């Protein structure tokens, strides 16, 4: 595993710790660090998703795809956190959550999404 592959995975371990029943790993002030689009507010992420910043659309989609891919790698007994649903379904759900929680950062919104999806995840490939 390359160092670049470990960095997103390490950040995801912190963000997803709640979904496996432990507490969040955070700073003394109760914050953790997310890079790039993960640190965007939900309000900003929704604006990008709506096409208000077309140059950032790829960054948003890439962050969501990377986050969910890392979830599949890191969470025990998880082959597909999306339970067979496409990335577009995850993006739609996360953006819906973000509309209701505009001040939350995108990484936290994806952590909530992953926690909600956990029960429906696939543990083995579905044919």
N, C-alpha and C positions, 0 to 999 in steps of 0.2 A: 504494500500500500504506500503510495507516495505521500509526502508531507502535505501536499495540497488537498489530497483526498481526506486526510485525517482532520484538517481544520473544520470543514463544515460538519463532519460527523461529531467532533467534540462539542461544537456549539449546540448541535441538536440534542446530545445527551443531556445537556443542561436544560434545554427548553422542554424536553419531553419527560423529564423525571417525574412529573406529576402523574402522567398516564400509567406509570408502573407502580404507583402507590407510595412513592417517597416524596419528600419535600423538594421544593425548587432549590437549586444551587444558585445563590445570588451573593451580591456584595453585602456588606454590613448595612448599606442603605436600602437593600431590597431590590437592587437592579442587576441585570446581567447585560453583557455586551452582544449586540447583533451588528453585523456589517452590511453595508450596501442597502438594498431594498428591505432587508429584514429590519432595519432601523427606521424605515419610513413610517409615518403615522398612517393609520388606516385611511384617514381622509385623503392623504396624498396617493395612496395605493388605489383607491377608488377613482380618483381623478385620472390616473394613468390608465386604469382599466377602461374608463369611458372614452379614452382617446384624446384627452386633453394635453398629453405629453407623449406624442407618438414615438419619439426617440427612446423613451424609457420602457415601452411595452415589452421588448425582449428581455430587459433586465428583470421586470416583474415576473414574467412567465418563467424565466430561468430560475429565479429564486424559489418560486413555488414548486417547480419540478425538482429542483435540487433538494429542497427541504423534505419533500415527500419521498424522494429516492433515499435520502439518508435515513428517514424514518424506517423504511423497509429494511435497511441494512442493520440498523442499531436495535430496534425493538425485538425482543425475544419472540420467537414463534410468529413472526410477521413476514409474509411473502409480499403482500400487497395491502397497504394500509387503506387504499381506496376501495377494497372489496370488489374489484373488477370495474369500477366506474372510471371514466376517462379523466384526464387532468382538467378538462374544461368544467367538469362537474365540481371538482374541488375548488377551482378558481371562483366559480359562481357562488358556492356556499361561503367561502372565505370573504368574498367581496360583500355578500349580503350581511355577514356578521360585522364586517368593517363599517358598513353604512350605519349600523346601530351603535357602533363603538368607535367613533371617529378619532378619538385621542389615543387609542391603543396602538402599539407598534405592530407591524405586520408579522414579525416573528412570533409574538404572543398570540395573535389571531390564528396563525397556523398551528400553534401548540394546542389551542382550544379545539380547532378542527380535528387534529390528530387524536386528541383524547376522545372526542365524540365518535370518531370513526373506529376506534380500537375494537369495540365489540363486533363490528362487521368486517374486520380485516380478514384476508385469506391467509392461512398458514402454509398452504401448499399451492402450487400452480393449479389453476382451474382450466380444464380442457374444454 
